[in-house]
Amino acid sequence: MSHAIMDLVTQAMSSPWLYAALFALALLDGFFPIVPAETSVITAGVFAATGETNLALVILVAALGAFTGDHVSYLIGNKAGGRLRERKAFVWARRALAERGGLVLVVARYIPGGRTATTLTMGAVRHPLRSFTFFDAIAASSWAVYSGLIGFFGGMAFENDPIKGLLLGLGIALSITGIVELVRWARKRRAIQPSPERLPVDTSV
């Protein structure tokens, strides 16, 4: 069974349509976040270590797809406007945008669901397109490099067993995502805890 799966994956990685598929998946992921774009880029990175794919081309098409998809999401947010502004994820994105400006777009690229909420919100609040494009270029490029290199180094570690390399790459990506979420949770928890100065003073003594 595993050999059959491996053969199918190898055929997909050697297909001339691979790079078009990576571009399309990264594009769709910009406004339809259940698409497995990151997994696909990591997988292509794993096979770059065996020579089946070209790592530089994998990173390039993934970055271009993500960049294009984010701009589609921005335009959707721009058109949808007020219908999005009060939803929970978008309230978070709007608050983060007010605090950190365009840099939140770079950070949100690594938060599950955060990238779409942020790009839609930036469109909904009419964030300047030039600023959005500048920060999105950084976000899309860094994400593509990160995903491609995680797969590549996983493939290098298990050059003769790409499945193990893929599992290692996915494990690293999930671990990094988990750490980011843990840090966000800890910061949020700390922010809502009352400081000693705000604690009520007992005047009954």
C-alpha positions in Angstrom: 0.0 0.0 0.0 2.8 2.4 1.0 4.6 1.6 -2.2 1.5 2.4 -4.3 1.1 5.7 -2.5 4.8 6.5 -3.0 4.5 5.7 -6.7 1.5 8.1 -7.1 3.3 10.9 -5.2 6.5 10.4 -7.3 4.5 10.6 -10.5 2.8 13.8 -9.3 6.1 15.3 -8.4 7.5 14.5 -11.8 4.5 15.8 -13.7 5.0 18.9 -16.0 1.8 20.3 -14.4 3.3 20.2 -10.9 4.3 23.9 -10.8 0.9 25.1 -12.3 -0.8 23.0 -9.6 1.3 24.5 -6.8 0.5 28.0 -8.1 -3.2 27.2 -8.2 -3.2 25.7 -4.7 -1.3 28.6 -3.2 -3.7 31.0 -5.0 -6.8 29.3 -3.7 -5.4 29.1 -0.2 -5.5 32.9 -0.1 -9.3 33.0 0.1 -10.3 29.3 0.6 -8.0 28.3 3.5 -8.9 24.6 3.6 -6.8 24.0 0.4 -3.6 22.1 1.4 -1.2 24.6 -0.2 1.4 24.4 2.6 1.5 20.6 2.6 1.9 20.6 -1.2 4.8 23.0 -1.1 6.5 21.0 1.7 6.0 17.8 -0.3 7.5 19.4 -3.4 10.4 20.6 -1.2 11.0 17.0 0.0 11.3 15.8 -3.6 13.6 18.6 -4.5 16.1 16.9 -2.2 15.9 13.8 -4.5 16.1 15.8 -7.7 12.5 15.2 -8.7 11.6 18.9 -8.4 13.4 22.2 -8.7 13.4 23.9 -5.2 13.9 27.5 -6.5 11.0 27.0 -8.9 8.8 25.5 -6.2 9.4 28.5 -4.0 8.9 31.0 -6.8 5.5 29.6 -8.0 4.3 29.1 -4.4 5.1 32.7 -3.5 3.5 34.1 -6.7 0.4 32.0 -6.1 0.1 33.1 -2.5 0.7 36.8 -3.4 -2.1 36.6 -6.1 -4.5 34.8 -3.8 -4.0 37.3 -1.0 -4.9 40.1 -3.4 -8.0 38.3 -4.5 -8.9 38.0 -0.8 -8.2 41.7 -0.4 -10.6 42.6 -3.2 -13.3 40.3 -1.8 -13.0 42.1 1.5 -13.1 45.4 -0.2 -16.4 44.5 -1.9 -17.9 42.7 1.0 -17.2 45.6 3.4 -19.5 45.8 6.4 -20.7 42.2 6.3 -17.3 41.0 7.5 -16.4 43.6 10.0 -18.1 42.3 13.1 -17.2 38.6 12.9 -14.9 37.4 15.6 -11.8 36.6 13.4 -12.1 39.9 11.7 -12.5 41.8 14.9 -9.1 40.3 16.0 -7.5 41.1 12.6 -8.8 44.7 12.7 -7.4 45.2 16.2 -4.1 43.6 15.3 -3.9 45.8 12.2 -4.5 48.9 14.2 -1.7 47.9 16.6 1.0 46.6 14.2 0.0 48.0 10.8 1.1 46.0 7.7 3.4 43.8 9.7 0.4 41.9 11.0 0.0 40.5 7.5 3.4 38.9 7.7 2.7 37.3 11.1 -0.8 36.2 10.1 0.6 34.2 7.2 1.7 31.6 9.8 -1.5 31.5 11.8 -4.2 29.0 10.7 -7.1 31.0 9.4 -5.4 34.2 10.3 -4.0 35.0 6.8 -7.5 35.0 5.2 -9.1 37.0 8.0 -6.3 39.5 7.8 -6.4 40.0 4.0 -10.2 40.2 3.9 -10.1 42.7 6.8 -7.5 44.8 5.2 -9.7 45.0 2.1 -12.8 45.7 4.2 -11.2 48.6 6.1 -9.7 50.0 2.9 -6.1 49.6 4.0 -3.9 51.3 1.3 -3.3 48.9 -1.5 0.3 50.0 -1.9 1.1 49.2 1.7 -0.8 45.9 1.4 1.2 44.8 -1.6 4.5 45.7 0.0 3.9 43.7 3.2 2.2 40.8 1.3 5.2 40.4 -0.9 7.2 39.9 2.2 4.6 37.5 3.7 4.1 35.4 0.6 7.9 35.1 -0.1 8.8 34.2 3.4 6.1 31.6 3.6 7.1 30.0 0.3 10.8 29.9 1.4 9.8 28.5 4.9 7.6 25.8 3.4 10.0 24.8 0.7 13.0 24.7 2.9 11.3 22.7 5.6 10.4 20.0 3.0 13.9 20.2 1.4 15.8 19.6 4.7 13.3 16.9 5.6 14.1 15.2 2.3 17.8 15.7 2.8 17.6 14.0 6.2 15.8 11.0 4.7 17.0 11.0 1.1 16.3 7.3 0.6 12.8 7.5 2.2 10.9 10.5 1.1 7.8 9.5 3.1 9.8 9.9 6.3 11.2 13.2 5.0 7.6 14.4 4.4 6.5 13.4 7.8 9.5 15.2 9.4 8.7 18.3 7.4 5.0 18.3 8.3 6.0 17.6 11.9 8.3 20.7 12.0 5.6 22.9 10.4 2.9 21.7 12.9 5.3 22.2 15.8 6.1 25.8 14.7 2.4 26.5 14.3 1.7 25.1 17.7 4.4 27.3 19.3 3.0 30.4 17.6 -0.5 29.5 18.8 0.8 28.9 22.4 2.6 32.2 22.4 -0.6 34.0 21.2 -2.7 32.2 23.9 -0.2 33.1 26.6 0.0 36.8 25.6 -3.8 37.0 25.4 -4.2 35.4 28.8 -1.6 37.8 30.3 -3.4 40.8 28.7 -6.8 40.0 30.3 -5.4 39.4 33.7 -5.9 42.5 36.0 -2.7 44.2 37.1 -2.1 44.7 40.8 -2.9 48.4 40.4 -6.3 47.6 39.1 -7.3 45.1 41.8 -10.0 46.3 44.1 -8.8 47.8 47.4 -10.3 46.2 50.6 -11.6 49.2 52.7 -13.3 47.1 55.3 -10.2 47.0 57.6 
